[in-house]
Amino acid sequence: VFDICWAGTAAQADVFEQVGEPILQNALEGFNGTLFAYGQTGSGKSFSIMGADSNPGVVPRLTTRLFEVYDNDPREAKCDEMRVSVSFLEIYNEELKDLLDPRPRQKRLYVHQHPKLGVYVPHLTEAAVASAKETFRLLDFGSKIRATAQTNMNSTSSRSHSVFTMRLTQIFSDGKVRNSSVNLIDLAGSERTKKSGARGQRMREGSNINNSLSVLGQVISKLAGGAEKKGLHVPFRQSKLTYLLTDALSGNSVTTMLANISPAQSEADETLSTLRFADSVKKVKTKAQVNELAPEEPEIILMSFRSEVQVLQSVLQQESGSGPQSPKVARELEGAQHLMQSFSARTGARWAEAVEQSKALGEMHKQVLSEMCLAADEVGQLVGLDSGTPYLLNISDDPALSGSLLYFLRPEPDVTTVGRAVDNRVVLRGLGIPDHLCELRFQPEPPMVVIRNCCTDTDRGRLMINGKPLTAEDSQELNHADRIVFGWAFCFRLVFSGAPDIDRSDGQESFESVAREVMINSMTAGQAQGMKAAAYWHGELTRRNVQEDEADQMITLAGEVTANLEEANALCAEIHEASPTTLRIEMDVGMCVSFMKTTEPPHMVIQVWRRDGDRGRQFVAAWSLSTFERRLPSLRDAHRHVVQGLLRDAWVQRLGREEWWCGDGQDDPNSEPTSDAESDPDRPPRSAPTSSRLL
């Protein structure tokens, strides 16, 4: 039996009144609160949590309501001062990303646990806010950064978990201090691979997400069975998601789960799975308590932090004199210092400093958006545009992120240039994007946009219009709703303001349709060479008595692999260009056949070749398709690290050895196993089953 059930026609206001309002009231009373949405992709999780501009969800409504209390407290026991700070975090592939400060970091974010104050993330940006408008601006900025990072350097994916946290500190006239936090969590989809029909890259990405959610399921199952009371181990640290949710699931928090299900009969299995999971969550008991401090307690807690920091510093000094320092002690010291600063800002006299830092953060946000040529306002607020004004709007595989990035095209004589160099109007960094990729010219009368590929044959730039490549130095006139792919991952739609809305029923607005356009092109590009290869393959398969339908399936599979193979070759070329000491690797599709008399059909393999100056191409290894699929994410990570300069030496050393290409890649720094989620933050991340979706 569940607490509340809504039909698909329920209004967002009703959901907030019955879910969001109690969370807010509990927070005002000093209780920590957590709301997380769970369900398969497309069931309405993001819509329920965030909503749309015209129909806001729980987060915008809760924020608006909170600052109504902030400005005019209707309670009898009013506080003299209320301090509100927010943070915005993304989790993908066991990596944490600060969405409010996307600047490169020397050390990765990690999860830490304090014995008294619970779980937190050291060095995560906490911005002081004084209005709902400021909070919405930070939410919009985080969404734009999240959408950019979905494809930038192929490092993350929009199919991730996001955690938006609001911290409230209420100071009363008698000196009493009341602290509380509200965690609003949007989980990635939990659809099953077989049911979703996902294949290849999408299937591997989904399995990675489901792995994170499966750990959550294990934790819920053990807690529902009373594991803590029985003294049994609960694997909170097996993933960063569950580690972050430790307090929400078993500690000091009033936790609410929003189970989103689909009404479709075809999704009955997923619906039952979600309901069973929600039933298990109902059995979990937390230990919520009021977080209230007497007037003298904040200073006592700060003194304990200072003594803890001094003890840890002395331990580090002793270790530095006797040998290498312990990463664990150094991490604990960093965590204690951050917690002391954060606690002091929220409860002590350093709040004014936090406000000034937030103002500086706002200026940094404007600079970041300006460097990306993005509007500082939310897309939904961009009204009053002249009819015919063109702009580029991003298309994402996550509907919640589609439309987060917007680039205006300036009229002639100005030219909108796109590329990696900082002198471009639109700066994009990623695979297949050279210093100057293309330029877009907007002629106002009559409205017309022309795109020209600025690359040379040696630039390795990639530019596609509606799934078809635009070759070097060629130009093409663009129409309203044309799809443009810059490099290998940045997908945008050209929009002329005031133009009639296009019919979206055929799915041409979706990321999937753009990916399908690109795949079809990859299978038909270079028709003469492709027909020759297909004829050879078909003849070889026929000679080995392979059935006609099996032969057609194998040739079709070869065409599908070609797109990923083109990407792999582009990665290897840019890696070698950035660091010539790495091997110059080229890959091709081949067949592995037996010369014995057998009816066993040939197997498709990826041939790995080394190009070595005058010696030409030398064969290095043959990878199975599963090996290629597993190694491709490592190549994406290698490209990211080598090009950005992060962990460059470690990657260059590995990619410069033929053994790495011949072996199984287990010496890859991204594949080193870790025992728990609080592993060394300086250690490179493990390889994901897939990186961000590429086009």
C-alpha positions in Angstrom: 0.0 0.0 0.0 1.5 3.3 -1.0 0.9 6.7 0.6 -0.4 8.5 -2.5 -1.3 7.5 -6.0 -1.8 9.9 -8.9 -3.3 9.4 -12.4 -1.4 10.5 -15.4 -3.7 13.6 -15.6 -2.6 14.8 -12.1 -1.5 18.4 -12.0 2.0 19.4 -11.0 0.5 21.6 -8.3 -1.2 18.6 -6.7 2.1 16.7 -6.7 3.9 19.6 -5.0 1.2 20.1 -2.4 1.3 16.5 -1.3 5.0 15.8 -1.7 7.0 19.0 -2.0 5.2 21.1 0.7 5.7 18.5 3.5 9.4 18.3 2.6 9.7 22.1 2.9 7.8 22.3 6.1 10.0 19.5 7.6 13.1 21.4 6.5 11.8 24.6 8.2 11.3 22.6 11.4 14.9 21.4 11.2 14.6 17.9 9.6 16.7 16.9 6.6 14.7 15.8 3.6 15.3 13.8 0.4 13.1 13.3 -2.6 14.2 11.0 -5.4 12.3 10.0 -8.5 12.7 6.4 -9.8 11.3 4.7 -12.9 12.1 3.7 -16.5 13.1 6.2 -19.1 10.2 8.3 -20.4 8.0 7.7 -17.4 8.1 11.4 -16.3 10.9 11.5 -13.6 12.5 14.7 -14.9 9.1 16.3 -15.6 8.0 15.6 -12.1 11.2 16.9 -10.5 12.0 19.8 -12.8 8.9 20.3 -15.0 8.8 22.7 -17.9 8.8 26.6 -18.0 5.1 26.7 -18.4 4.4 23.8 -15.9 7.1 23.7 -13.2 7.8 20.6 -11.2 8.6 20.0 -7.5 12.0 21.8 -7.5 10.9 25.2 -8.9 7.7 25.2 -6.8 9.6 24.3 -3.7 12.2 27.0 -4.4 9.5 29.6 -5.0 7.7 28.6 -1.8 10.9 28.6 0.3 11.7 32.2 -0.7 8.2 33.3 0.0 8.8 32.2 3.6 12.3 33.8 3.3 10.8 37.2 2.5 7.7 37.0 4.7 7.8 34.3 7.3 4.2 33.5 8.3 5.2 31.2 11.3 4.7 32.2 14.8 8.2 31.3 15.9 10.0 33.4 13.2 13.7 33.3 12.8 15.7 36.5 12.7 17.9 35.4 9.7 17.6 32.6 7.2 20.6 31.6 5.1 20.2 29.5 2.0 22.9 27.8 -0.1 22.6 25.4 -3.0 24.9 22.9 -4.8 24.3 21.0 -8.0 26.1 17.6 -8.7 26.1 15.1 -11.5 27.1 11.4 -11.2 28.0 9.4 -14.2 30.3 6.4 -14.4 31.2 6.8 -10.7 32.5 10.3 -11.4 31.2 13.4 -9.7 30.9 16.7 -11.6 30.3 20.1 -10.0 27.7 21.7 -12.3 28.1 25.1 -10.6 31.9 25.3 -11.2 32.9 23.5 -14.4 36.5 24.8 -14.4 39.2 22.1 -14.6 40.3 20.7 -11.2 43.6 19.3 -10.1 41.8 16.7 -8.0 38.6 14.9 -8.7 35.6 15.2 -6.4 34.9 12.4 -4.0 32.5 11.4 -1.3 33.5 11.6 2.4 31.7 10.7 5.6 31.9 12.6 8.9 31.0 10.5 12.0 28.7 13.3 13.3 27.6 15.4 10.4 27.1 12.6 7.8 28.0 12.2 4.2 29.2 15.2 2.1 31.4 16.0 -1.0 34.5 18.1 -0.1 35.2 21.0 -2.4 31.7 20.9 -4.0 30.6 24.5 -4.7 27.9 25.8 -2.4 26.5 29.1 -3.6 24.7 31.5 -1.3 21.3 32.6 -2.7 18.8 35.2 -1.6 16.0 34.8 -4.1 14.2 32.2 -6.2 15.5 34.0 -9.3 19.1 33.5 -8.2 18.4 29.8 -7.6 16.8 29.3 -11.0 19.8 31.0 -12.6 22.1 28.5 -11.0 19.8 25.6 -12.0 19.8 26.9 -15.6 23.6 27.3 -15.6 24.0 23.7 -14.3 21.7 22.3 -17.0 23.6 24.1 -19.7 26.9 22.8 -18.4 25.4 19.3 -18.1 24.2 19.5 -21.7 27.6 20.7 -22.9 29.4 18.0 -21.0 27.2 15.4 -22.5 29.3 15.6 -25.7 32.3 17.8 -24.9 35.4 15.7 -25.1 33.2 12.6 -25.1 33.7 12.4 -21.4 30.2 12.1 -19.9 26.6 11.4 -20.8 23.3 13.0 -20.1 22.1 9.6 -19.0 23.2 10.3 -15.5 22.0 11.0 -12.0 21.7 14.6 -10.8 21.6 15.8 -7.2 20.4 19.3 -6.3 20.9 20.2 -2.7 19.5 23.2 -0.7 20.9 23.9 2.7 18.9 26.1 5.2 20.3 27.7 8.3 17.9 29.6 10.6 19.2 31.8 13.3 16.8 32.8 16.0 16.8 35.8 18.4 17.8 33.7 21.4 21.0 32.5 19.5 19.6 29.1 18.6 20.7 27.8 15.2 18.6 25.3 13.2 20.2 23.5 10.2 18.6 21.4 7.6 19.2 20.2 4.0 16.9 19.1 1.1 18.3 16.7 -1.5 16.3 16.6 -4.8 17.5 13.7 -6.9 16.7 12.8 -10.5 17.8 9.3 -11.2 18.7 8.0 -14.7 16.2 5.6 -16.3 16.0 2.0 -15.2 14.7 0.4 -18.4 15.7 -3.2 -19.2 18.0 -3.7 -22.2 15.8 -6.4 -23.8 12.6 -4.4 -23.4 14.1 -1.1 -24.6 15.5 -2.8 -27.7 18.8 -1.1 -27.1 21.8 -2.3 -29.0 25.5 -1.7 -29.1 26.5 1.6 -27.5 23.1 2.5 -26.1 22.8 -1.0 -24.6 26.2 -0.8 -22.9 25.4 2.7 -21.5 22.1 1.4 -20.2 23.8 -1.5 -18.5 26.2 0.9 -16.7 23.2 2.9 -15.4 21.4 -0.2 -14.3 24.5 -1.4 -12.5 24.4 1.8 -10.4 20.7 1.4 -9.8 21.2 -2.3 -9.0 23.5 -1.4 -6.2 20.7 0.9 -5.0 18.4 -2.0 -5.2 20.7 -4.2 -3.1 21.0 -1.5 -0.4 17.2 -1.1 -0.3 16.7 -4.8 -0.1 19.1 -5.2 2.8 17.7 -2.3 4.7 14.2 -3.5 4.2 15.3 -6.9 5.6 16.6 -5.3 8.7 20.3 -5.8 7.9 21.5 -2.9 10.1 19.6 -4.2 13.1 21.1 -7.7 12.5 24.6 -6.3 12.2 24.9 -7.3 8.5 27.0 -5.3 6.0 25.1 -2.9 3.8 27.1 -2.0 0.6 26.6 1.8 0.7 30.1 2.4 -0.6 29.8 0.1 -3.6 28.7 3.1 -5.7 28.9 6.8 -5.2 25.2 7.2 -5.7 24.4 4.9 -2.7 27.2 6.4 -0.7 25.7 9.9 -1.2 22.3 8.5 -0.2 23.6 6.9 3.0 21.8 9.4 5.3 18.7 9.5 3.1 18.3 5.8 3.3 19.3 4.9 6.8 20.3 8.1 8.7 19.0 11.5 9.6 16.5 12.3 6.9 12.8 12.2 6.0 13.0 10.5 2.7 10.3 10.4 -0.1 10.4 8.3 -3.2 8.4 9.3 -6.3 7.8 6.1 -8.4 7.1 7.0 -12.0 5.4 4.4 -14.1 4.1 4.2 -17.7 0.4 3.5 -18.3 1.3 1.5 -21.5 0.4 -2.2 -21.5 3.6 -2.9 -23.2 5.5 -1.6 -20.2 3.7 -3.8 -17.7 6.9 -5.7 -16.6 8.8 -2.4 -16.0 5.8 -1.1 -14.1 5.7 -4.1 -11.8 9.4 -3.9 -11.3 9.1 -0.2 -10.2 6.2 -1.0 -7.9 8.1 -3.8 -6.3 11.1 -1.6 -5.7 8.8 1.1 -4.2 7.3 -1.5 -1.9 10.8 -2.4 -0.6 11.5 1.3 -0.1 8.4 1.6 2.1 9.9 -0.9 4.5 13.0 1.1 5.1 13.1 3.1 8.3 15.2 6.3 8.7 16.1 8.0 12.0 15.2 11.7 11.3 15.9 14.2 14.1 15.8 17.9 14.5 19.2 19.6 13.7 19.1 22.3 16.3 22.1 23.8 18.1 22.2 25.8 21.3 23.8 29.3 21.1 27.2 28.0 22.3 27.3 24.8 20.3 28.4 26.2 16.9 31.6 27.5 18.4 32.2 24.2 20.3 31.8 22.3 17.0 34.2 24.6 15.2 36.8 24.1 18.0 36.4 20.3 17.5 37.0 20.8 13.8 40.1 22.8 14.5 41.5 20.2 16.9 40.7 17.5 14.3 42.6 19.4 11.6 45.6 19.9 13.9 45.8 16.2 14.7 45.6 15.2 11.1 48.2 17.8 10.1 50.6 16.5 12.8 50.1 12.9 11.5 50.9 14.0 8.0 54.0 15.8 9.2 55.2 12.7 11.0 54.5 10.5 7.9 56.4 13.0 5.6 59.5 12.5 7.8 59.3 8.7 7.8 58.1 7.9 4.3 55.4 8.5 1.8 52.2 10.2 3.1 49.0 8.3 3.4 46.4 9.3 0.8 43.7 8.4 3.3 45.0 10.8 5.9 45.5 13.6 3.4 41.9 13.0 2.1 40.5 13.1 5.7 42.4 16.4 6.3 41.0 18.0 3.1 37.5 16.8 4.1 37.8 18.2 7.7 39.1 21.6 6.4 36.3 21.9 3.9 33.6 20.9 6.4 35.0 23.5 8.9 34.9 26.2 6.3 31.4 25.3 5.1 30.0 25.0 8.7 31.6 28.3 9.7 30.1 30.1 6.7 26.6 28.7 7.3 26.5 29.2 11.1 29.2 31.7 12.0 30.3 35.2 11.0 31.7 34.2 7.6 28.3 34.3 5.8 29.2 37.7 4.3 32.2 36.1 2.7 30.1 33.3 1.2 27.7 35.9 -0.3 30.7 37.7 -1.9 32.0 34.4 -3.3 28.6 33.7 -4.8 28.7 37.1 -6.5 32.1 36.2 -7.9 30.7 32.9 -9.0 27.9 34.6 -10.9 30.5 36.7 -12.8 32.4 33.5 -13.6 29.2 31.9 -14.9 28.7 34.9 -17.2 32.2 34.5 -18.5 31.9 30.8 -19.1 28.6 31.3 -21.0 30.1 34.1 -22.9 33.1 32.0 -23.9 30.6 29.3 -25.1 28.6 32.1 -26.9 25.5 31.0 -24.8 22.8 33.4 -23.6 23.0 34.1 -19.9 19.1 33.9 -19.6 17.1 30.7 -19.7 15.9 29.7 -23.2 12.3 29.9 -22.0 12.8 33.6 -21.1 14.1 34.6 -24.6 11.1 36.4 -25.9 10.5 39.3 -28.2 13.0 38.1 -30.9 12.7 39.7 -34.3 10.9 37.4 -36.7 13.4 35.5 -38.8 16.3 35.7 -36.2 18.1 32.4 -36.5 19.7 30.4 -33.7 21.2 27.0 -33.0 19.4 24.8 -30.4 21.0 21.6 -29.1 19.4 18.2 -29.5 20.1 15.7 -26.7 19.3 12.0 -26.1 18.0 13.2 -22.7 14.7 15.2 -23.5 15.3 17.2 -20.3 18.5 18.6 -21.7 17.4 19.2 -25.3 17.1 23.0 -25.9 19.5 23.9 -23.0 22.1 25.3 -25.3 21.3 28.2 -27.6 23.6 30.1 -30.0 22.4 33.2 -31.9 23.7 33.8 -35.4 24.8 37.4 -36.0 23.8 39.1 -39.3 26.3 40.1 -41.9 28.9 41.5 -42.1 29.5 39.5 -38.9 30.3 35.9 -39.3 29.6 33.1 -36.8 32.6 30.8 -36.7 32.7 27.4 -35.0 35.8 25.6 -33.9 38.2 24.8 -31.1 40.2 28.0 -31.1 39.2 30.7 -28.6 38.8 33.3 -31.4 35.7 31.6 -32.7 32.2 32.9 -32.0 31.2 29.4 -30.9 33.9 27.5 -29.1 33.4 23.7 -29.1 36.1 21.2 -28.1 35.9 17.6 -29.0 36.7 14.9 -31.5 36.5 16.0 -35.1 36.6 19.7 -34.3 39.8 21.5 -35.5 40.7 25.1 -34.7 38.3 26.4 -37.3 35.6 24.0 -38.4 33.1 26.1 -40.2 31.4 29.5 -40.5 27.7 30.5 -40.7 26.6 33.6 -42.5 23.2 35.1 -41.8 21.7 37.4 -44.5 18.7 39.2 -43.0 16.8 40.2 -46.2 15.6 37.8 -47.2 16.4 35.6 -44.2 19.0 33.0 -45.3 21.8 31.1 -43.5 24.7 29.6 -45.4 27.2 27.2 -43.8 30.7 26.7 -45.2 33.2 24.0 -44.2 36.5 25.8 -43.4 38.6 22.7 -43.0 41.4 21.5 -45.2 41.9 17.9 -46.1 44.5 17.5 -43.2 42.3 19.0 -40.5 40.2 15.9 -39.9 37.2 18.1 -39.2 33.7 16.5 -39.4 30.6 18.4 -40.4 27.2 16.8 -41.3 24.0 18.4 -42.4 20.9 16.2 -42.1 23.1 13.1 -41.9 25.1 14.0 -45.0 28.8 15.2 -44.8 29.7 18.7 -46.0 33.2 18.3 -47.4 36.1 20.7 -47.0 35.6 24.2 -48.6 32.0 23.4 -49.6 29.0 25.5 -48.7 25.3 24.8 -48.3 22.2 26.9 -47.6 20.4 25.8 -44.5 16.6 25.7 -43.9 14.5 25.9 -40.8 14.8 22.7 -38.6 17.9 21.4 -40.4 20.1 19.2 -38.2 23.8 20.0 -37.9 26.4 17.7 -36.3 29.7 19.5 -35.4 32.5 16.9 -35.0 31.4 13.6 -33.6 29.0 14.6 -30.9 27.6 18.1 -30.9 24.1 18.0 -32.5 22.1 21.2 -33.1 18.9 22.2 -34.9 18.7 25.5 -36.8 15.7 27.5 -35.8 14.3 30.7 -37.5 12.3 32.5 -34.9 8.7 33.1 -36.0 8.8 30.1 -38.4 6.0 27.6 -38.2 6.6 24.7 -35.8 7.6 21.6 -37.7 5.7 18.4 -37.4 7.4 16.3 -34.7 5.3 13.2 -35.2 7.9 11.6 -37.5 10.5 11.9 -34.8 12.9 14.1 -36.8 13.3 16.3 -33.7 14.8 13.4 -31.7 18.4 12.5 -31.1 17.7 9.0 -32.3 16.6 10.3 -35.7 19.8 12.2 -36.1 21.9 9.2 -35.1 20.0 7.1 -37.6 20.7 9.6 -40.3 24.4 9.5 -39.6 24.5 5.7 -39.4 22.7 5.4 -42.8 25.2 7.8 -44.3 28.1 5.8 -42.8 26.8 2.6 -44.4 26.4 4.3 -47.8 29.4 6.6 -47.9 32.1 5.6 -50.4 29.7 3.5 -52.4 32.2 2.2 -54.9 34.6 0.9 -52.2 31.6 -0.3 -50.1 30.1 -2.3 -53.0 33.4 -3.9 -53.8 33.9 -4.9 -50.1 30.3 -6.2 -49.8 30.7 -8.2 -53.0 33.9 -9.8 -51.8 32.3 -10.6 -48.4 29.2 -12.0 -50.0 31.2 -14.2 -52.3 33.3 -15.5 -49.4 30.3 -16.2 -47.3 28.5 -18.0 -50.1 31.6 -20.1 -50.8 31.4 -21.3 -47.2 27.7 -22.3 -47.6 26.5 -19.5 -45.3 22.8 -19.0 -45.5 21.7 -15.9 -47.5 19.9 -14.3 -44.6 22.9 -14.9 -42.3 25.3 -13.4 -44.9 23.0 -10.3 -45.3 23.0 -9.9 -41.5 26.8 -10.1 -41.3 27.2 -7.5 -44.1 24.7 -5.2 -42.4 26.6 -5.6 -39.1 29.8 -4.6 -40.8 28.0 -1.4 -42.0 26.9 -0.6 -38.5 30.4 -1.2 -37.1 31.8 1.2 -39.7 30.5 4.3 -37.8 32.3 3.4 -34.6 35.4 2.3 -36.6 35.6 5.8 -38.2 35.4 7.3 -34.7 38.2 5.0 -33.4 40.5 5.9 -36.3 39.8 9.6 -35.8 40.6 9.2 -32.0 43.9 7.4 -32.8 44.8 10.1 -35.4 44.2 13.0 -33.0 46.0 11.2 -30.2 49.1 10.6 -32.4 49.0 14.2 -33.6 48.9 15.5 -30.0 51.6 13.2 -28.9 53.8 11.7 -31.7 55.5 9.2 -29.3 52.3 7.2 -29.3 51.8 4.5 -32.0 50.1 5.6 -35.2 47.3 3.1 -35.2 44.7 2.4 -38.0 41.8 0.0 -37.7 39.8 -1.9 -40.3 37.0 -4.5 -40.4 38.0 -8.0 -41.3 36.8 -11.6 -41.3 38.4 -14.4 -39.3 38.1 -17.6 -41.3 39.1 -21.2 -40.8 41.0 -23.1 -43.6 39.7 -26.4 -42.1 36.7 -28.0 -43.8 34.0 -26.7 -41.6 30.6 -25.2 -41.9 31.4 -22.7 -39.1 30.7 -19.2 -40.6 33.5 -16.6 -40.5 33.7 -14.2 -37.6 33.9 -10.5 -37.9 37.0 -8.9 -36.3 38.6 -5.5 -36.0 42.1 -5.5 -37.5 44.6 -3.2 -35.6 47.4 -2.0 -37.9 50.5 0.1 -37.1 51.6 2.6 -39.7 55.4 2.9 -39.4 56.9 5.4 -41.9 58.6 3.7 -44.9 57.7 0.3 -43.6 54.0 0.9 -44.3 51.3 -0.9 -42.3 52.2 -3.7 -40.0 49.6 -6.0 -38.4 49.4 -5.7 -34.6 46.3 -7.5 -33.4 42.8 -8.7 -34.2 40.1 -7.7 -31.8 36.7 -9.4 -31.5 33.7 -7.0 -31.7 33.2 -7.3 -28.0 36.8 -6.4 -27.3 36.5 -3.4 -29.7 33.3 -2.3 -27.9 35.2 -2.6 -24.6 38.3 -0.8 -25.8 36.6 2.1 -27.6 35.6 3.9 -24.3 39.3 3.6 -23.2 40.3 5.3 -26.5 37.8 8.1 -25.8 39.2 8.6 -22.3 42.8 8.5 -23.7 41.9 11.1 -26.2 40.3 13.3 -23.5 43.3 13.0 -21.2 46.0 13.4 -23.9 44.4 16.4 -25.6 43.5 18.1 -22.3 46.8 17.3 -20.7 45.3 15.4 -17.8 47.3 12.2 -16.9 49.0 12.7 -20.2 52.3 11.0 -19.4 50.5 7.8 -18.1 48.4 7.5 -21.2 51.2 8.4 -23.7 53.4 5.7 -22.1 50.7 3.1 -22.5 49.6 4.1 -26.0 53.3 4.1 -27.1 53.6 0.3 -26.4 52.5 -2.3 -28.8 51.7 -4.6 -25.8 48.8 -2.3 -24.8 47.2 -2.8 -28.2 47.9 -6.5 -28.2 46.8 -7.2 -24.6 43.5 -6.9 -22.9 44.0 -3.3 -21.7 44.0 -4.2 -18.0 47.0 -2.0 -17.5 44.8 0.8 -18.7 44.6 3.3 -15.8 40.9 3.5 -16.2 40.4 -0.2 -15.6 42.1 -0.5 -12.2 39.6 -1.9 -9.8 38.5 0.0 -6.7 37.3 -1.6 -3.5 34.8 1.1 -2.6 33.3 4.5 -3.7 35.7 6.5 -1.5 38.8 5.4 -3.6 41.7 7.7 -4.1 40.3 10.8 -5.8 43.5 11.2 -7.8 43.2 7.8 -9.4 41.9 7.9 -13.0 38.3 6.7 -13.5 37.6 3.2 -14.5 36.4 2.7 -18.1 32.7 2.9 -18.6 30.9 0.4 -20.7 30.4 3.4 -23.0 31.1 7.1 -23.2 28.7 9.8 -24.3 26.6 9.0 -27.3 28.3 9.8 -30.6 26.8 10.6 -34.0 
